[in-house]
Structures are given as C-alpha cells and as structure tokens.
Amino acid sequence: MPAEIPRPGDIYRVSLEGTGHILRGPHYAVVVSDEPFNYLSTVVIVPLSTGARPATFRPELTFHGKVTRALPDQIRAVDKRRLKDFQGNVASTSFFMALQASLQDLLALN
C-alpha cells in the first residue's frame, strides 16, 4: 500500500482480477478517483495496456518507451493494498485530460 494517499493521475503497478476480456494479472493503472475519496480503503483506477487496440476513447501515452493505452472501458475500484511500485503522476498532462474526457463520455456525465 502506498505510504501517502494516492492522487489523481498517479500510476502504480496493480494486480488485477478478471475473466473473459477483462484484464487480469499485473498491469500498470492510473488513479482517477479524486483525492478526498482516496482516504477510503479503495481507489478507482483505469488500467493501462500496451496490447490494447487503438480506439478514440483510449488515450495513449508513451510509458517505459512503449505506446500504452488507457482502458477507460475497464474502470474499476481496487483495494489500496494492491497499489505497488509508484511510477509517477500524469495529472497535468494532455493524456490525463483526454482520459477524463473519455470517462465523462463513457459514463454519460456530460
């Protein structure tokens, strides 16, 4: 579990559980829940994948030298104890703004 409260835009390695087309196993993920909610035992994350197909709703960033796509269609809550290996924060990037816009569209929040 992270020593500090996770912030929106933080990227961690997370062990995911899933079946079918849902990602499972270790993946990086970006925290999207707002900081006041991250004091709870869970945080809301969006998984990242280097193997996901391109789509207009999947923003891309170069991460560890590879094109990586956010998967807002696989948004989920995870226990903070699953957050390992902090990688940095992307909150002030165009990638994170595009991810927020994708989530607004996906969840019909606009």
DSSP file (Angstrom, degrees, kcal/mol; ACC not computed):
  #  RESIDUE AA STRUCTURE BP1 BP2  ACC     N-H-->O    O-->H-N    N-H-->O    O-->H-N    TCO  KAPPA ALPHA  PHI   PSI    X-CA   Y-CA   Z-CA
    1    1 A M              0   0    0      0, 0.0    80,-0.2     0, 0.0    83,-0.1   0.000 360.0 360.0 360.0 140.4    0.0    0.0    0.0
    2    2 A P        -     0   0    0      0, 0.0    81,-0.0     0, 0.0    82,-0.0  -0.288 360.0-133.8 -62.8 147.2    1.3    3.5   -0.8
    3    3 A A  S    S+     0   0    0      2,-0.1     2,-0.2     0, 0.0     0, 0.0   0.827  90.7  44.2 -69.8 -31.6    2.8    5.4    2.1
    4    4 A E  S    S-     0   0    0      1,-0.1     3,-0.0     3,-0.0     0, 0.0  -0.661 104.4 -85.0-109.2 166.7    0.8    8.5    1.0
    5    5 A I        -     0   0    0     -2,-0.2    34,-0.1     1,-0.1    -2,-0.1  -0.561  53.3-112.1 -69.3 127.1   -2.7    9.0   -0.1
    6    6 A P        -     0   0    0      0, 0.0    32,-0.1     0, 0.0    -1,-0.1  -0.281  32.6-149.1 -60.2 146.9   -2.9    8.3   -3.9
    7    7 A R    >   -     0   0    0      1,-0.1     3,-2.2    -3,-0.0    24,-0.3  -0.825  29.6 -84.7-115.2 155.0   -3.6   11.3   -6.0
    8    8 A P  T 3  S+     0   0    0      0, 0.0    83,-0.3     0, 0.0    24,-0.2  -0.361 118.1  27.5 -55.6 134.2   -5.5   11.6   -9.3
    9    9 A G  T 3  S+     0   0    0     22,-3.1    81,-2.2     1,-0.3     2,-0.1   0.261  85.1 137.8  94.6 -11.8   -3.0   10.8  -12.1
   10   10 A D  E <   -A   89   0A   0     -3,-2.2    21,-2.7    79,-0.2     2,-0.5  -0.447  42.9-147.5 -66.2 138.9   -0.7    8.6  -10.0
   11   11 A I  E     +AB  88  30A   0     77,-2.7    76,-3.2    19,-0.2    77,-0.7  -0.945  24.3 166.5-111.8 130.6    0.4    5.5  -11.9
   12   12 A Y  E     - B   0  29A   0     17,-2.2    17,-2.4    -2,-0.5     2,-0.5  -0.902  41.5-107.0-132.2 160.2    1.0    2.2   -9.9
   13   13 A R  E     -AB  84  28A   0     71,-3.0    71,-2.6    -2,-0.3     2,-0.4  -0.801  45.2-173.7 -83.6 134.1    1.5   -1.4  -10.7
   14   14 A V  E     -AB  83  27A   0     13,-3.6    13,-2.5    -2,-0.5     2,-0.7  -0.991  27.4-131.9-134.8 137.6   -1.7   -3.3   -9.8
   15   15 A S  E     - B   0  26A   0     67,-0.5     2,-0.3    -2,-0.4    13,-0.0  -0.827  34.6-160.8 -88.2 116.9   -2.6   -6.9   -9.7
   16   16 A L  E     - B   0  25A   0      9,-2.4     9,-3.0    -2,-0.7     2,-0.4  -0.740  12.5-150.1-103.9 146.0   -5.9   -7.2  -11.4
   17   17 A E        +     0   0    0     -2,-0.3     2,-0.3     7,-0.2     7,-0.1  -0.942  35.1 139.1-109.9 135.6   -8.5   -9.9  -11.3
   18   18 A G        -     0   0    0     -2,-0.4     2,-0.3     4,-0.1     6,-0.1  -0.989  33.6-147.6-165.9 165.0  -10.7  -10.5  -14.3
   19   19 A T    >   +     0   0    0     -2,-0.3     3,-2.1     4,-0.1     2,-0.2  -0.903  67.3   2.1-134.2 164.3  -12.3  -13.1  -16.6
   20   20 A G  T 3  S-     0   0    0     -2,-0.3    -2,-0.0     1,-0.3     0, 0.0  -0.392 134.5 -12.5  62.1-127.5  -13.2  -13.1  -20.2
   21   21 A H  T 3  S+     0   0    0     -2,-0.2     2,-0.3     2,-0.1    -1,-0.3   0.365 108.8 110.8 -89.5   4.9  -12.0   -9.9  -21.9
   22   22 A I  S <  S-     0   0    0     -3,-2.1    -4,-0.1     1,-0.1    52,-0.0  -0.640  78.2-105.9 -81.5 135.1  -11.3   -8.1  -18.6
   23   23 A L        +     0   0    0     -2,-0.3     2,-0.3    -6,-0.1    -1,-0.1  -0.251  43.5 179.2 -58.2 143.5   -7.6   -7.5  -17.9
   24   24 A R        +     0   0    0      2,-0.1    -7,-0.2    -7,-0.1    -5,-0.0  -0.961  37.4  33.5-142.6 161.9   -6.1   -9.7  -15.2
   25   25 A G  E    S-B   16   0A   0     -9,-3.0    -9,-2.4    -2,-0.3     2,-0.3  -0.332 104.4 -18.3  86.5-173.6   -2.6  -10.1  -13.7
   26   26 A P  E    S+B   15   0A   0      0, 0.0     2,-0.3     0, 0.0   -11,-0.2  -0.507  73.1 150.0 -73.4 129.0   -0.1   -7.4  -13.1
   27   27 A H  E     -B   14   0A   0    -13,-2.5   -13,-3.6    -2,-0.3     2,-0.3  -0.957  46.6-106.4-145.2 160.3   -0.7   -4.2  -15.1
   28   28 A Y  E     -B   13   0A   0     20,-0.4    20,-2.8    -2,-0.3     2,-0.3  -0.646  40.3-175.4 -83.7 153.4    0.0   -0.5  -14.6
   29   29 A A  E     -BC  12  47A   0    -17,-2.4   -17,-2.2    18,-0.3     2,-0.4  -0.989  21.3-130.6-148.8 152.6   -3.0    1.6  -13.8
   30   30 A V  E     -BC  11  46A   0     16,-2.6    16,-2.2    -2,-0.3     2,-0.3  -0.901  24.6-123.7-108.5 134.0   -3.8    5.3  -13.4
   31   31 A V  E     + C   0  45A   0    -21,-2.7   -22,-3.1    -2,-0.4    14,-0.2  -0.597  33.2 169.5 -74.6 129.7   -5.7    6.6  -10.3
   32   32 A V        +     0   0    0     12,-2.9    13,-0.2    -2,-0.3    -1,-0.1   0.518  41.4 103.7-118.8 -11.7   -8.8    8.6  -11.4
   33   33 A S  S    S-     0   0    0     11,-1.4     2,-0.1   -26,-0.1     5,-0.1  -0.461  80.7-102.4 -72.4 147.4  -10.7    9.0   -8.2
   34   34 A D    >>  -     0   0    0     -2,-0.1     3,-1.5     1,-0.1     4,-0.8  -0.377  32.6-109.2 -72.1 148.0  -10.5   12.4   -6.6
   35   35 A E  G >4 S+     0   0    0      1,-0.3     3,-1.1     2,-0.2     4,-0.3   0.808 113.5  59.2 -51.2 -43.1   -8.1   12.8   -3.6
   36   36 A P  G >4 S+     0   0    0      0, 0.0     3,-0.8     0, 0.0    -1,-0.3   0.858 108.1  48.2 -57.7 -32.1  -10.8   13.2   -0.9
   37   37 A F  G X4 S+     0   0    0     -3,-1.5     3,-1.5     1,-0.2     5,-0.2   0.677  95.8  73.9 -78.8 -17.2  -12.2    9.8   -1.8
   38   38 A N  G << S+     0   0    0     -3,-1.1    -1,-0.2    -4,-0.8    -3,-0.1   0.456  77.3  75.7 -80.0   1.1   -8.8    8.2   -1.8
   39   39 A Y  G <  S+     0   0    0     -3,-0.8    -1,-0.3    -4,-0.3    -2,-0.1   0.622  82.8  87.2 -79.5 -14.3   -8.7    8.3    2.0
   40   40 A L  S <  S-     0   0    0     -3,-1.5    40,-0.1     2,-0.3    -3,-0.0  -0.128 101.9 -99.8 -71.8 178.5  -11.1    5.3    1.8
   41   41 A S  S    S+     0   0    0     38,-0.1    39,-2.8    39,-0.0    40,-0.3   0.627 103.8  53.1 -78.8 -12.0   -9.8    1.8    1.6
   42   42 A T  E     - D   0  79A   0     37,-0.3     2,-0.3    -5,-0.2    -2,-0.3  -0.849  62.9-162.6-121.3 158.7  -10.3    1.7   -2.2
   43   43 A V  E     - D   0  78A   0     35,-2.3    35,-2.6    -2,-0.3     2,-0.5  -0.940  24.6-118.6-130.9 157.1   -9.4    3.9   -5.1
   44   44 A V  E     + D   0  77A   0     -2,-0.3   -12,-2.9    33,-0.2   -11,-1.4  -0.858  39.3 179.4 -98.7 129.0  -10.8    4.0   -8.6
   45   45 A I  E     -CD  31  76A   0     31,-3.2    31,-2.2    -2,-0.5   -14,-0.2  -0.855  27.6-144.4-127.5 159.7   -8.3    3.1  -11.4
   46   46 A V  E     -C   30   0A   0    -16,-2.2   -16,-2.6    -2,-0.3    29,-0.1  -0.995  31.0-127.7-120.4 121.7   -8.1    2.8  -15.1
   47   47 A P  E     -C   29   0A   0      0, 0.0    24,-2.4     0, 0.0     2,-0.3  -0.273  16.0-141.9 -66.6 154.7   -5.8    0.0  -16.3
   48   48 A L  E     -E   70   0B   0    -20,-2.8   -20,-0.4    22,-0.2     2,-0.3  -0.896  19.2-175.9-114.6 147.5   -3.1    0.7  -18.9
   49   49 A S  E     -E   69   0B   0     20,-2.4    20,-3.2    -2,-0.3     3,-0.0  -0.996  29.8-162.5-147.6 138.7   -2.2   -1.8  -21.7
   50   50 A T  S    S+     0   0    0     -2,-0.3    17,-0.1    18,-0.2    -1,-0.1   0.610  98.2  51.3 -87.8 -14.7    0.4   -2.0  -24.4
   51   51 A G  S    S+     0   0    0     18,-0.1    -1,-0.1     2,-0.1     2,-0.1   0.460  80.4 115.0-102.2  -2.0   -1.6   -4.6  -26.3
   52   52 A A  S    S-     0   0    0     17,-0.1     3,-0.1     1,-0.1    -3,-0.0  -0.389  71.4-109.4 -71.3 145.6   -5.0   -2.9  -26.4
   53   53 A R        -     0   0    0      1,-0.1    -1,-0.1    -2,-0.1    -2,-0.1  -0.435  40.0 -98.9 -70.3 146.0   -6.4   -2.0  -29.8
   54   54 A P        +     0   0    0      0, 0.0     2,-0.3     0, 0.0    -1,-0.1  -0.367  50.0 165.3 -64.1 145.2   -6.5    1.7  -30.6
   55   55 A A    >   -     0   0    0      3,-0.4     3,-2.0    -3,-0.1    -3,-0.0  -0.967  48.4-113.6-156.0 152.6   -9.8    3.4  -30.2
   56   56 A T  T 3  S+     0   0    0     -2,-0.3    46,-0.0     1,-0.3    -1,-0.0   0.783 118.1  51.7 -61.4 -26.1  -10.9    7.1  -30.0
   57   57 A F  T 3  S+     0   0    0      1,-0.1    -1,-0.3     2,-0.1    49,-0.1   0.387  94.2  80.7 -91.9   3.7  -11.9    6.6  -26.3
   58   58 A R  S <  S-     0   0    0     -3,-2.0    -3,-0.4    13,-0.1    -1,-0.1  -0.816  72.8-153.5-111.9  90.9   -8.5    5.1  -25.4
   59   59 A P        -     0   0    0      0, 0.0    11,-2.6     0, 0.0     2,-0.3  -0.272  12.4-139.6 -63.8 150.4   -5.9    7.9  -24.9
   60   60 A E  E     +F   69   0B   0      9,-0.2     2,-0.3     7,-0.0     9,-0.2  -0.814  23.1 172.2-113.6 150.0   -2.3    7.0  -25.4
   61   61 A L  E     -F   68   0B   0      7,-2.4     7,-3.1    -2,-0.3     2,-0.7  -0.970  37.5-112.7-143.8 158.8    0.9    7.8  -23.7
   62   62 A T  E     +F   67   0B   0     -2,-0.3     2,-0.4     5,-0.2     5,-0.2  -0.862  42.2 175.9 -92.2 120.0    4.5    6.6  -24.1
   63   63 A F  E >   -F   66   0B   0      3,-2.8     3,-1.4    -2,-0.7    -2,-0.1  -0.990  66.6  -9.5-132.9 122.4    5.3    4.8  -20.9
   64   64 A H  T 3  S-     0   0    0     -2,-0.4    -1,-0.1     1,-0.3     3,-0.1   0.863 130.7 -56.1  54.1  38.1    8.6    2.9  -20.3
   65   65 A G  T 3  S+     0   0    0      1,-0.2     2,-0.4    -3,-0.1    -1,-0.3   0.524 118.6 102.6  78.4   6.5    9.4    3.5  -24.0
   66   66 A K  E <  S- F   0  63B   0     -3,-1.4    -3,-2.8    -5,-0.0     2,-0.4  -0.934  79.8-107.5-124.7 146.2    6.2    1.8  -25.3
   67   67 A V  E     - F   0  62B   0     -2,-0.4     2,-0.4    -5,-0.2    -5,-0.2  -0.588  45.5-172.7 -68.0 123.9    2.9    3.2  -26.6
   68   68 A T  E     - F   0  61B   0     -7,-3.1    -7,-2.4    -2,-0.4     2,-0.4  -0.963  11.1-150.6-126.4 137.1    0.4    2.5  -23.9
   69   69 A R  E     -EF  49  60B   0    -20,-3.2   -20,-2.4    -2,-0.4     2,-0.3  -0.887  12.5-131.4-112.1 139.2   -3.3    2.9  -23.9
   70   70 A A  E     -E   48   0B   0    -11,-2.6   -22,-0.2    -2,-0.4     3,-0.1  -0.633  14.5-148.0 -79.3 145.0   -5.7    3.7  -21.1
   71   71 A L    >   +     0   0    0    -24,-2.4     3,-2.5    -2,-0.3   -13,-0.1  -0.685  25.4 167.9-115.6  75.7   -8.7    1.4  -20.9
   72   72 A P  G >  S+     0   0    0      0, 0.0     3,-1.4     0, 0.0    -1,-0.1   0.757  74.9  68.5 -62.2 -22.1  -11.5    3.6  -19.5
   73   73 A D  G 3  S+     0   0    0      1,-0.3   -15,-0.0    -3,-0.1    -2,-0.0   0.532 100.0  50.6 -72.7  -4.4  -14.0    0.9  -20.5
   74   74 A Q  G <  S+     0   0    0     -3,-2.5    -1,-0.3   -27,-0.1   -29,-0.1  -0.033  78.3 152.5-120.4  29.8  -12.4   -1.3  -17.8
   75   75 A I    <   +     0   0    0     -3,-1.4     2,-0.3   -29,-0.1   -29,-0.2  -0.266  17.8 160.6 -56.4 143.6  -12.6    1.3  -14.9
   76   76 A R  E     -D   45   0A   0    -31,-2.2   -31,-3.2     2,-0.0     2,-0.4  -0.992  40.8-110.7-161.8 161.6  -12.8   -0.4  -11.5
   77   77 A A  E     -D   44   0A   0     -2,-0.3     2,-0.3   -33,-0.2   -33,-0.2  -0.814  35.7-176.9 -95.3 139.7  -12.3    0.1   -7.8
   78   78 A V  E     -D   43   0A   0    -35,-2.6   -35,-2.3    -2,-0.4     2,-0.2  -0.969  34.2 -99.2-133.8 152.4   -9.4   -1.7   -6.1
   79   79 A D  E >   -D   42   0A   0     -2,-0.3     3,-2.3   -37,-0.2     4,-0.3  -0.477  33.4-125.4 -64.5 136.9   -8.2   -2.0   -2.6
   80   80 A K  G >  S+     0   0    0    -39,-2.8     3,-1.7     1,-0.3    -1,-0.1   0.745 106.4  73.1 -60.3 -22.5   -5.3    0.4   -2.0
   81   81 A R  G 3  S+     0   0    0    -40,-0.3    -1,-0.3     1,-0.3   -39,-0.1   0.688  88.8  62.3 -66.2 -15.2   -3.2   -2.5   -0.7
   82   82 A R  G <  S+     0   0    0     -3,-2.3     2,-0.6   -68,-0.1   -67,-0.5   0.613  79.1 101.6 -82.3 -12.5   -3.0   -3.6   -4.4
   83   83 A L  E <   +A   14   0A   0     -3,-1.7     2,-0.3    -4,-0.3   -69,-0.2  -0.632  50.8 162.0 -78.0 118.8   -1.2   -0.4   -5.4
   84   84 A K  E     +A   13   0A   0    -71,-2.6   -71,-3.0    -2,-0.6    -2,-0.0  -0.896  43.5  20.3-130.3 158.8    2.5   -1.2   -5.7
   85   85 A D  E    S-     0   0A   0     -2,-0.3    -1,-0.2   -73,-0.2   -72,-0.2   0.905  73.8-136.2  54.9  64.5    5.6    0.4   -7.3
   86   86 A F  E     -     0   0A   0    -74,-0.2   -74,-0.2     1,-0.1    -1,-0.1  -0.247  22.4-175.4 -52.2 133.7    4.6    4.0   -7.8
   87   87 A Q  E     -     0   0A   0    -76,-3.2     2,-0.3     1,-0.4   -75,-0.1   0.551  45.5 -82.8-112.2 -13.2    5.7    5.2  -11.3
   88   88 A G  E     -A   11   0A   0    -77,-0.7   -77,-2.7     2,-0.0    -1,-0.4  -0.830  45.1 -75.5 135.5-176.5    4.9    8.9  -11.3
   89   89 A N  E     +A   10   0A   0     -2,-0.3   -79,-0.2   -79,-0.2     3,-0.1  -0.980  25.8 178.4-128.5 134.7    2.0   11.3  -11.8
   90   90 A V    >   +     0   0    0    -81,-2.2     3,-1.9    -2,-0.4     6,-0.6   0.142  46.0 118.6-116.6  16.7    0.4   12.3  -15.1
   91   91 A A  T 3  S+     0   0    0    -83,-0.3    -1,-0.1     1,-0.3   -82,-0.1   0.794  75.9  49.2 -59.0 -31.6   -2.4   14.6  -13.8
   92   92 A S  T 3  S+     0   0    0     -3,-0.1    -1,-0.3     4,-0.1     2,-0.2   0.181  94.9 100.6 -95.7  19.3   -1.1   17.7  -15.6
   93   93 A T  S <> S-     0   0    0     -3,-1.9     4,-1.7     1,-0.1     5,-0.1  -0.624  81.1-120.5-103.4 161.3   -0.7   16.0  -19.0
   94   94 A S  H  > S+     0   0    0     -2,-0.2     4,-2.4     1,-0.2     5,-0.2   0.810 113.5  63.2 -65.7 -29.2   -2.9   16.1  -22.1
   95   95 A F  H  > S+     0   0    0      2,-0.2     4,-2.2     1,-0.2    -1,-0.2   0.939 104.2  45.1 -58.2 -47.8   -3.1   12.3  -21.7
   96   96 A F  H  > S+     0   0    0     -6,-0.6     4,-2.6     2,-0.2    -2,-0.2   0.880 111.6  51.9 -68.6 -37.2   -4.9   12.7  -18.3
   97   97 A M  H  X S+     0   0    0     -4,-1.7     4,-2.1     2,-0.2    -1,-0.2   0.908 111.0  48.4 -63.6 -40.2   -7.2   15.4  -19.7
   98   98 A A  H  X S+     0   0    0     -4,-2.4     4,-2.3     2,-0.2    -2,-0.2   0.878 110.4  52.0 -66.2 -37.2   -8.1   13.1  -22.6
   99   99 A L  H  X S+     0   0    0     -4,-2.2     4,-2.4     2,-0.2    -2,-0.2   0.920 108.6  50.0 -64.5 -43.8   -8.7   10.2  -20.1
  100  100 A Q  H  X S+     0   0    0     -4,-2.6     4,-2.2     1,-0.2    -2,-0.2   0.907 111.0  49.6 -60.9 -41.2  -11.1   12.4  -18.1
  101  101 A A  H  X S+     0   0    0     -4,-2.1     4,-2.2     2,-0.2    -1,-0.2   0.898 109.9  51.3 -64.4 -40.4  -13.0   13.3  -21.2
  102  102 A S  H  X S+     0   0    0     -4,-2.3     4,-3.0     1,-0.2    -2,-0.2   0.902 109.7  49.8 -62.7 -40.9  -13.3    9.7  -22.2
  103  103 A L  H  X S+     0   0    0     -4,-2.4     4,-2.5     2,-0.2    -2,-0.2   0.896 108.4  52.8 -65.8 -39.5  -14.6    8.8  -18.8
  104  104 A Q  H  <>S+     0   0    0     -4,-2.2     5,-2.9     2,-0.2     6,-0.6   0.920 114.2  42.8 -60.5 -43.0  -17.2   11.6  -19.0
  105  105 A D  H ><5S+     0   0    0     -4,-2.2     3,-1.1     3,-0.2    -2,-0.2   0.941 114.3  49.9 -67.4 -47.5  -18.4   10.2  -22.3
  106  106 A L  H 3<5S+     0   0    0     -4,-3.0    -2,-0.2     1,-0.3    -1,-0.2   0.878 118.5  38.2 -59.4 -40.6  -18.3    6.6  -21.2
  107  107 A L  T 3<5S-     0   0    0     -4,-2.5    -1,-0.3    -5,-0.2    -2,-0.2   0.317 108.7-121.6 -96.3   7.8  -20.3    7.3  -18.1
  108  108 A A  T < 5 +     0   0    0     -3,-1.1    -3,-0.2    -4,-0.3    -4,-0.1   0.914  63.1 144.5  52.9  49.5  -22.6    9.9  -19.7
  109  109 A L      <       0   0    0     -5,-2.9    -4,-0.2    -6,-0.2    -1,-0.1   0.338 360.0 360.0 -98.7   5.1  -21.5   12.6  -17.3
  110  110 A N              0   0    0     -6,-0.6    -1,-0.2    -5,-0.1    -5,-0.1   0.421 360.0 360.0-114.0 360.0  -21.7   15.5  -19.7
